[in-house]
Amino acid sequence: MEEQVYSYQVKPLLIPGGLYLVITPLVLAVLHYGLKIAALEFNVLRVIYLLTALGIAAIWIYGRSKNFRVSDNQLVFGSLRGEHSLSPAEIRRIALFTTKQGKEIVQIKTKKQDYYLSDLYFPFPELMTELEQYISENEIRTNFSRA
């Protein structure tokens, strides 16, 4: 079977950030030229805008680097911080939860830490299918329904 890499989709997170980056300079211009705010207040608002823009860029870069795959009977999480592999022996339970908004979230519970997969990993339906196969092959505790 060919190894599938599931990438983290940052578009739903960055559309509000992009709108902020476009609208805020317009608001700052109106405040500075229209309402004639003091230079100090304007500079404080510019610094806040620049720090927020850097934060949005950092989220975009980190989000673009996130991925997940099933490789050599291990679950592999990758990001800028490196890769982390989970073997079947480390996994205590894999659970599927649904949020109030109807989004599905997978929780992978280990002894030390919990890992989460959401529908922001693309393509999510294929990821769920591959995860169900992994669970059945390795007999991991789960709350997934068995067909």
matplotlib code that plots the C-alpha trace (Angstrom):
import matplotlib.pyplot as plt

x = [0.0, 1.3, 2.0, -0.4, 0.7, -2.1, -1.3, -2.7, -5.0, -4.3, -6.7, -9.7, -7.4, -5.8, -8.8, -9.7, -6.0, -5.8, -8.8, -7.3, -4.1, -6.1, -8.6, -6.4, -4.2, -7.4, -8.7, -5.2, -5.2, -8.7, -7.6, -4.4, -5.5, -9.3, -9.4, -5.8, -4.8, -1.4, 1.8, 2.5, -0.9, -0.5, 2.9, 1.6, -1.2, 1.4, 3.5, 0.5, -0.4, 3.2, 3.4, 0.0, 1.2, 4.3, 2.1, -0.1, 3.0, 4.3, 1.0, 1.0, 4.6, 4.1, 0.7, 2.1, 4.7, 2.3, 1.5, 0.5, 1.0, 0.9, 4.3, 5.8, 3.0, 3.6, 1.6, 4.0, 3.3, 5.6, 6.1, 8.9, 9.9, 10.6, 8.8, 7.3, 6.4, 3.9, 4.1, 1.0, 2.5, 2.6, -1.0, -3.5, -6.7, -7.9, -11.2, -13.5, -15.3, -17.8, -17.9, -21.0, -20.4, -20.5, -16.7, -15.0, -11.8, -9.7, -7.9, -4.8, -4.1, -0.6, 0.8, 2.6, 0.6, -2.6, -2.5, -5.4, -6.3, -9.1, -10.8, -8.2, -5.9, -6.6, -8.0, -9.8, -12.1, -9.1, -7.3, -10.2, -10.3, -6.5, -6.8, -9.6, -7.5, -4.6, -6.8, -8.1, -4.7, -3.1, -6.2, -6.1, -8.9, -11.3, -14.8, -15.1, -18.1, -17.2, -19.1]
y = [0.0, 3.5, 5.7, 8.7, 12.0, 14.0, 17.7, 20.3, 22.8, 26.4, 28.2, 28.1, 29.6, 32.3, 33.8, 35.8, 36.7, 37.9, 40.0, 41.5, 42.3, 44.1, 45.9, 47.1, 49.4, 51.1, 51.6, 52.9, 55.4, 56.7, 57.1, 58.8, 61.1, 61.4, 61.6, 63.0, 60.8, 61.5, 60.1, 58.0, 56.3, 55.7, 54.1, 51.9, 50.7, 50.1, 48.0, 45.9, 45.4, 44.4, 41.9, 40.4, 40.1, 38.3, 36.0, 35.2, 34.5, 32.2, 30.3, 29.9, 28.6, 26.2, 25.0, 24.4, 22.1, 19.9, 16.5, 13.0, 9.6, 5.9, 4.4, 1.0, 0.2, 3.5, 6.8, 9.6, 13.3, 15.8, 19.5, 22.1, 20.7, 17.3, 14.0, 12.0, 8.3, 6.3, 2.5, 0.4, -0.5, 3.2, 3.8, 3.2, 4.3, 6.0, 7.8, 9.7, 12.8, 15.2, 18.8, 20.9, 22.3, 18.8, 18.5, 15.2, 15.0, 11.9, 11.7, 9.4, 8.7, 7.5, 7.2, 10.5, 12.7, 13.1, 13.7, 15.1, 14.9, 17.1, 17.6, 20.2, 17.3, 16.7, 14.4, 13.5, 10.7, 8.8, 9.4, 8.0, 4.9, 4.3, 4.9, 2.3, -0.2, 0.5, 0.1, -3.3, -4.6, -3.7, -4.4, -0.9, 0.1, 2.5, 3.9, 3.6, 1.6, -1.7, -2.4]
z = [0.0, -0.9, 2.0, 2.2, 3.8, 5.3, 5.3, 7.8, 6.0, 7.2, 4.9, 7.4, 10.0, 7.8, 6.1, 9.2, 9.7, 6.1, 6.5, 9.6, 7.7, 5.0, 7.1, 9.9, 7.8, 6.5, 10.0, 11.1, 8.2, 9.1, 12.8, 11.9, 9.1, 9.8, 13.6, 14.0, 16.8, 18.5, 17.0, 20.1, 20.0, 16.3, 16.8, 19.5, 17.2, 14.4, 16.7, 17.8, 14.1, 13.2, 16.1, 15.1, 11.5, 12.7, 14.8, 11.8, 9.6, 12.3, 12.5, 8.7, 8.5, 11.4, 10.1, 6.6, 8.1, 10.0, 8.6, 9.6, 8.1, 8.9, 8.2, 9.0, 11.5, 13.3, 13.5, 12.5, 13.4, 11.6, 11.9, 12.1, 15.5, 13.9, 13.6, 16.4, 15.9, 18.0, 18.0, 18.7, 22.1, 23.2, 22.2, 25.0, 23.2, 20.1, 20.5, 18.1, 19.4, 17.8, 18.8, 19.3, 15.8, 14.3, 13.7, 14.2, 16.4, 16.9, 20.2, 20.4, 24.0, 25.2, 28.7, 28.5, 26.1, 24.1, 20.3, 18.3, 14.6, 13.3, 9.9, 9.2, 8.1, 4.4, 3.1, 6.4, 5.1, 3.8, 7.1, 9.1, 6.9, 7.3, 11.0, 11.3, 9.4, 11.8, 14.8, 13.7, 12.6, 16.0, 18.2, 19.9, 22.3, 20.6, 20.6, 16.7, 15.6, 14.0, 10.8]

ax = plt.figure().add_subplot(projection="3d")
ax.plot(x, y, z, "-o")
ax.set_aspect("equal")
plt.show()
